[in-house]
Amino acid sequence: MYEELTKQAKTAVCELLDAAKLAPGDIFVVGCSTSEVCGEHIGKGSSIEAAEALWQGIAPVLKERGIFLAAQCCEHLNRAVIIEAEAAKKFGYEPVNVVPQPKAGGSFATTTYKYMENPVAVEAIRADAGIDIGGTLIGMHLKPVAVPVRLSIDTIGKARILCARTRPKFIGGVRAHYDENLL
C-alpha cells in the first residue's frame, strides 16, 4: 500500500509542476489528511506511515527542481505551515513557535518537520501552486488568483485530490494587453 501512495504522490506532484511551470525558489504547498488517504474520516485516523510514504513521493521531486515545500498543518494549529527557515527568511514570513504532532498539526506536517533541514512554522504563506490531499483547504495559502489543475489521477490512496497553480491578476480592462506566458 505505501509504495503505491509514494507512486501516486510523485505522479500528482510531477504533473502539477509541469502544468504550473514553477521556477526554482517558488513555493509548493501540500495540505494532507492521512486519515482520508487511509480511508478514514479527516482527523480520525492519522498515519505517520502514510505520511512518510507521501513524503517520499513529494519532497525529492520538489528538492530536485529547487522548489520549496510548505506543509499545511491541520486546524488544531490554525493551518500554520511548516517551511524551511531559508524560505521563511527569503519571503519575509515570521516564524511562530510550534512543533506539529500527529494529533495536533497532522502526520504529514509532523513528517515534514522531521525531515526538513531547518524547519520553522509560519502562520501564512502565498504559495505558487499546491495540492490538497483529502479536503484540507489549502486555498488560504495560495496567491490570490488560483487556477484549478486537473491531473491524470484524482485520488491518492482513498483521498480525493484538488490541485491549483496561480497566475498574476489581470488588470487594465478591455484595452489592456497581457503576456500570454504568464497565463
ABEGO torsion letter per residue (X at the ends): XAAAAAAAAAAAAAAAAAAAGBBBGBBBBBBBBAAAAAGBBBGAABBAAAAAAAAAAAAAAAAAAGBBBBBBBBAAAGGBBBBBAAAAAAAGBBBBBBBBBAABGEAAAAAAAAABABBBBBABBBBABBBBBGGAGAAAABBABBBBBBBABABBEABBBBBBBBBBBBBGEAABBBBAAAX
